[in-house]
Amino acid sequence: MSDADLAELQRLAEEAELWTIYPQFYVMREDEVCIDGMMIILERRTATNYSYSEGNAQCTLGRSQLAVAAKMMEMAGRPGLKSLLP
C-alpha cells in the first residue's frame, strides 16, 4: 500500500462525504422498493474518533461511495471484487 493509494482513498472518502452520511438500508420510492443487493459496511478509526457508514450497493449508495469501496478492494489486492459493484 503506497502513500498515493492512501491519499486517493482519503480523497474518494471526502468526495463521497462518507463519514457524514447516516447508515442507509433500503429505499422505497413511489413505484419501486429495493430490498436486495450487497451491503457495504465501511469503518474508520482515527486518533480522535470512530466513524461508520453502510449502505446497499445496488439501492442506496451513490457512485462516489461505491468508488471508495472499489478503491479499498484494489488496495487489498482484490480488484476483481469490483465486478460485484453495480
C-alpha positions as CSV (number, residue, x, y, z in Angstrom):
1,M,0.0,0.0,0.0
2,S,1.5,3.3,-1.1
3,D,1.2,6.8,0.1
4,A,-0.5,7.6,-3.2
5,D,-3.1,4.8,-2.6
6,L,-3.9,6.2,0.9
7,A,-4.2,9.8,-0.5
8,E,-6.5,8.6,-3.2
9,L,-8.6,6.7,-0.7
10,Q,-8.8,9.8,1.5
11,R,-9.8,12.0,-1.5
12,L,-12.5,9.5,-2.5
13,A,-14.0,9.3,1.0
14,E,-14.1,13.1,1.3
15,E,-15.8,13.5,-2.1
16,A,-18.3,10.8,-1.1
17,E,-19.0,12.6,2.2
18,L,-18.6,9.1,3.5
19,W,-18.3,9.8,7.2
20,T,-21.1,12.3,7.3
21,I,-24.0,10.3,5.8
22,Y,-26.2,8.2,8.0
23,P,-26.4,4.4,7.6
24,Q,-28.7,3.5,4.7
25,F,-30.8,0.4,4.4
26,Y,-33.4,0.2,1.8
27,V,-35.2,2.6,-0.5
28,M,-38.9,2.9,-1.1
29,R,-39.9,5.1,-4.0
30,E,-43.4,5.7,-5.4
31,D,-43.1,2.8,-7.8
32,E,-40.3,0.6,-6.5
33,V,-38.9,-1.0,-3.4
34,C,-35.3,-2.1,-3.4
35,I,-34.7,-4.8,-0.7
36,D,-31.9,-6.8,-2.3
37,G,-28.3,-6.3,-3.0
38,M,-24.9,-6.3,-1.3
39,M,-24.4,-4.4,1.9
40,I,-21.2,-2.4,2.1
41,I,-20.0,-1.6,5.6
42,L,-17.1,0.9,6.0
43,E,-15.5,1.7,9.3
44,R,-12.7,4.1,10.2
45,R,-10.8,4.8,13.4
46,T,-8.7,7.8,13.8
47,A,-6.8,9.2,16.9
48,T,-9.9,11.2,17.8
49,N,-13.0,9.3,16.7
50,Y,-14.7,6.3,15.2
51,S,-16.8,6.6,12.0
52,Y,-19.2,4.1,10.5
53,S,-21.1,4.1,7.2
54,E,-23.1,1.4,5.5
55,G,-25.5,1.1,2.6
56,N,-26.8,-1.2,-0.1
57,A,-24.6,-1.2,-3.1
58,Q,-27.5,-1.7,-5.6
59,C,-30.1,0.6,-3.8
60,T,-28.8,3.3,-1.6
61,L,-25.1,4.0,-2.2
62,G,-24.1,6.6,-4.8
63,R,-21.3,6.4,-7.3
64,S,-18.9,8.3,-5.0
65,Q,-19.5,5.9,-2.1
66,L,-19.0,2.9,-4.4
67,A,-15.7,4.4,-5.6
68,V,-14.4,4.3,-2.0
69,A,-15.3,0.6,-1.8
70,A,-13.7,-0.2,-5.1
71,K,-10.5,1.6,-4.1
72,M,-10.4,-0.4,-0.9
73,M,-10.8,-3.6,-2.8
74,E,-8.0,-2.6,-5.1
75,M,-5.7,-1.7,-2.2
76,A,-6.5,-5.1,-0.6
77,G,-5.2,-6.8,-3.7
78,R,-8.6,-7.9,-4.8
79,P,-9.5,-5.7,-7.7
80,G,-11.7,-8.4,-9.3
81,L,-14.2,-7.9,-6.5
82,K,-15.1,-4.6,-8.1
83,S,-17.2,-6.6,-10.5
84,L,-19.7,-7.2,-7.7
85,L,-20.4,-3.5,-7.6
86,P,-23.1,-2.0,-9.8
